[in-house]
Amino acid sequence: MGAFLDKPKMEKHNNSGEGNELRFGLSSMQGWRVEMEDAHTAVVSLPSPLQCWSFFAVYDGHAGSQVAKYCCEHLLEHITSSQGFQSALKEKSESTVDKVKDGIRSGFLMFDEHIRNLSEKKHSNDRSGSTAVGVMISPSHLYFINCGDSRGILSRSGLVKFFTEDHKPSNPLEKERIQNAGGSVMIQRVNGSLAVSRALGDFDYKCVDGKGPTEQLVSPEPEVYAIERSEKDDEFIILACDGIWDVMGNEEVCSFVRSRLEVTDDLERVCNEIVDTCLYKGSRDNMSVVLICFPGAPKVSQEAVMREMELDKFLEARVEEILKTEWDKGTPDLVNVMRMLTSETIPNLPPGGELASKRSLIEAVFNRLNPSKNDETDLDLIFFRGFS
């Protein structure tokens, strides 16, 4: 379940790039957890002969970071070297898409067996595991890959066109497999302990005699979905760990991203805003998000930029007004400022993010006008989630 820090680590790891008519940005933050267990992969152009293919993934580790880190370094090569994947590249027919899907699945199973063998050879006691959510982008298709409860979504024509299904122990088919393997689901966890029903690693849950790798308490088999690309309508893909989805829904994240893309083309900045917003909405987990934009993604609009500037000016002025009133009552308190702002109808707040997405601005104005309270208000602001 993981232990927590007294104060979140808010430093971020960022990356971005472009190629194959794609642009991507990513952000990850340790947050409240005592260890950063997330990892990610971002490869805009795969090695020859797959230069026109791209691969992105987020890995959410648990009980340690070793499996997640190994995923980011080696999972892709196991997928592309699998027999099914290789045969799909050699023949172009109606069955190619199915063979790619089969190759991805077999690559996951090969990889899981590989890390099991490595662990046994090293006599390692590592009990870590990792979810994996990714997308393989070919010139014609999007192959969404999911193993666990991280999630990927596709925005097309202004709507959430597709999202992966989380693998939770309480899901009927997952629960059936767990029980058939002699396990149970208690407090929505495998044997009352693990919160996901599919993952790489987690070999303590994969040792039931007479059962194959996909029949164990925890399965390493991903679900793979193939979606034909739409050059005209595809906007963006978001891949993120459950630290994001715990506090924001699919539509909320998509609406928020769409609104941010109308005010900036800096994808790292957009990802940072997602992570910060989720922290202040109450996420207690590590957070990682990858944003992949197609040519049809929303573009910066001067009208949207002006609205954003007007909103920022309004919030600055409103915080100043509140502080003047609070000073008459005594020492200003940031929590009271947040409560008052939350109770008001503020126009043009970013959809999905709402007031939480403006936390940095509000904090900056408060600290500028009331510097003596800076150190004392940090934690109050962290618990702003209660007012979002």
N, C-alpha and C positions, 0 to 999 in steps of 0.2 A: 504493500500500500504506500510505503514511502514516508520518510520523515520530512519535516518542514523547517525552514530557516526562520529566524526572528524577523528578518527583513528580506524582501525579494532581491535577487541579483538581476538588475535591469539592463546590464550591458548586452549588446546584441552582436551576433555574427551575421554579416551580410555578404551577398554575392549577387551578381547580375551578369547578363550576357545576351547575345543575339546570334541568330543564324537560322538557316532553313526557313526564312520568313517568320521566325518566332522571336519574341523577346521574353526574357524571364527575370524575375527578381526573387530573392528569398531573405527570410529573416528568422533567427532562432534566439530564444531567450531562456535562461535557466529558471527564472522566476523564483517561486517559493521553495522549490525542491532543494535538498541538500546536495544533489549531484545532477549534472546535465547528462541525460541518458538518450537524448534524441540525436539522430544523424540524418544526413540527406545525400542525394545524388542529383547532379544536374549536368547532363551531357547533351549539348545542343546538336552535335554531329557525331554519330557513332563511327568507329573505325571502318575502313573499306572492307567489304563492298556496301556498307550501310550508311554512307555519308549523308543520305537524304532522310535518315531516321534519327529521332531524338528520344531521350529517356530522362525522366525526372521521377524522383521518389522521396518520400519521407519515412523514416524509421523511428518508431517510438519504443525505446527500450524500457524494460522493467526488471527489477532485481539486479540492476547493474547495466553497464553500457557496452559490454564486450560484443554481444551479438549484433547490436545496432551498428556499431563501428565496423564490424566485419562485413555487414550487409552493404554498407556504402562503398566498401572497397572491392567486393568480389561478387555480389549477387548478379550484377548485369552480365558479367562474363559467363556465369553458369547458364543464364537464360539464352544468350546468343550462341553458345556452344552446344546447346541441347540438340539432340537428333531431330526432333520435330521442327525446331526453329530453322535449322540448317536445310532440311528438306523443303521447307516452305519457300526458302530463298531460291532454290534451284528450279522450281516449277511454278509457273504462273497459271493458275486455274481457279475455278470456282471454290475449290477446297483450300486455297491458300490461307484464307482468313482463319479457318478452323485449325489448320496446322500451326499457325503462329500461336493461337490460343493454347493448343496442346503443348507447344514448345515452351511457352512461358510457365505453364503448370509443372511440366516435368523439370524445368530449370529450378523451380522452387524446391521440389522434392529432392533433387540431386544436391542442391546447396545445403538443405537441412541435414541430409545424411553426411555430407562433407564436414560440416562443423561438429556433428556428433563424433565422427571418427577423429577429428583433430583433438577434441576435448579428451577422448579416451586415451589417445596416444600420449598426450601431455599429462595424463592423470590429473586433469583439471577438475576442481570442484565448482567451476563456474555454473551457476544456476540461472543465469540471465536469459531473457528472451526478448523478442522484438516483434511488434506489428510491422506491416509494410503496406504502404499505399503508393501506387505509382501510375505513370502513363507512358506507354510506348507510342510514339507518334510516327506513323509512316506517311508517305505522300498521299495515301488514300484513306487511312483509317486511324482512329484513336483507340488504343487498347488500354482500357482501364484495368488495373490490377489491384486487388485488395485482399489482405490477409490480416484480420484483426479489426480493431475499432478506430483506426485512423480513417480519413475519408477524403474522397476526391469528388469534385463537382465540375460540371461543364455548363457554362453560360452561353446560350445561343439565342439570338434575336431578342435580347433583353429578358430572357427567362431562364430558370434553372431547367436545362434540358435533361440532365442526367446526374445521378449521384450514386455512389457505391453504397452497399448495404453493410452496416456494422455487424461484426461477428461477436455477438454477446451470448453467454452461456444460457440465458433465458429464452433465446430464440428456439422455437419448437424443434426444428431439424438439428440444431446444435445440441440442444438438451437431450434429444433422442440418442445421438451418437455418444455423448458423455455417459449416459446411463447404460447403453449397450456395452461400454467399455468398463463398466463396474464402478463408475463414479457417480457423483451427485451434484446438484446445483443448489447451493444454499446462499442466502443473501445475495443472489444474482451472480455468484462466483463459482468457478469450478472447484468442487470440494470445499467450498466456503473460503477460498483463498485467491484464485486468479480471476481477474475481471474480464478476460478475453477467452474466447473458445478456439481461436486460430492464431497461430504465431509461429515464428521461427525460433529455434532454441527451445527453452523450457522443457528440457529432457526428463525432468522428474515426472512430467505428465505424459510421457511417451514411452512407457515401459510395460505396457500390458501385453502379456504373452498371448500369441495366437491372433493378434490384431495387426493389420497393416498400418503404414504410416498415416493414412487418411482416416483410420478408424479409432485412433487413440483419443484419450481425454482432450488433448489439444492437437489440432491438425495443422500441418504446415501448408496445406493445399490452398492456393489463392482462388478467388473467383475472378474470372477474366471476362471482360465485356468488350465487344468490338462495335464501334460506332463509326459509320461512314462520315467522313469529314464534309463540312459544308463551307466552302471558301467564302461564300457571301455572308453567311449568318453566324459562324463560330466567332465568339468574342474572347473568352479566356477560360482557363482551367485553374482551379485552386486545389492544391494538395495540402492537407494539414493534419496534425496529430489531434488527439481528443482534447488536448488543452485548449484548443480553439473551439471545437464543437460543443464542449461542455457548457459554454456560456453564450454561444451565438448559433442560430439555426442556419440552414442552407440559404434561405431567401435573404436573411439578414446580412450574411457575409457577402453574397452576390450584390445586393443593393449597395452595401457600403463600398465595395471595391469599384463598382460602376461609378459611384459619385466621386470617389477619389481620382479615378482616371480622367475625370472631366476637369480636375484642377491641377493635375501634375502628370507628367510622363515618366517620372522617376519611380520605377517599380520597386526599388529597395525601400523608398520612403513609404509607398503604399503598404508594403508588407510590414514595415515597422509600426505603422498606424494600426494595422490589424492586431498585432501582438500587444501593443500598449493598451488598446481599447479592451481587449479580452482580459488583460491583467486587472484593469479597473472595473470590469464587469464581474470580477470575482474568481477568475481561473487560478487554481492553486498548483497547476501542473507545469512541467516544461512546455514550451510552446514553439512550434516550428511551422512555417507556412511557405509554400512555393507558389508563385503566381506566374502562369505562362500565358502570354498574350498573343493572339492571332492578329493578322492585319485588320480584321473587322472589329477589334476592341474599341470601346469608346475613346474619343479623342478629346484633348484639352479644349474647353469652350470658354471664351472670354466672358460670356454671361455667367457661367458657373464660377469662374475665378472671382468676378465682381461680387457675386452672392456670398462667397466664402469670406472675402475681405470685409464685407458689411457685417456678416455674422461675428467675425472676430472683434471688430470694433464695438459692436453691440455688447458682447460678453465682457470686454474690457471695461466699458463704461458701467455696465450693470454691477460688476464686482466692486468697482470703486464706490458706487452708490450704497451697496450693501455694507461695505466696510465703514463708511461714514456713519451709517445708522448704528452699526455694532459698537463703534468706538464710544458712542454716547452711553452705551449700556455697560461698557467695560472692555476687557481685552478681546479683540476679534478672534473668532474661532473658525477655522476652515470648514469643519464639519457643518456648522450652521450655515455658512455661505453655500455649501453644496446642497443642503436641505432646501434652502430658499430657492435656489436656481432650479432644482428638480421639481418644485411645486409650481413653477411658472410655465406658461406656454411660450416657448422660444421658437420663432419661425426659422426654417431653413437649416435645422440641425441635420447632419449627415444621416441618412436613413440607415438603420441597422446599428450604427455606432452611437447615435444620439449624443447625450451630454458626456458620456464616458469618453468619446473620441476627442473631446475638447479639454480633457483633464490637464494636459501640459500647459495650455494657454491660461487656464484658470489658476493653476498653481503659480505660474510665472507672475501673473498680476498680483496675486495675494502676497507672494514673497517680496515683490518690489515695493509694495505699499506697507508691508508689515514685516520687515526683515528680522525682527527680534523673535518671531515665531517660527522661522524656517525649520530649525532642527526638530522642534516639537511637533510640527504638523505633518511631517513626512508619513508617519504611520497612520495618522488620521486619514490622510488622503488615500493611502493604500486601501483602507476599509471603506472607501467611497462606494464600493460595490453594493453596500446596503441601500444606496440611494439611486442606483442606476435603473 
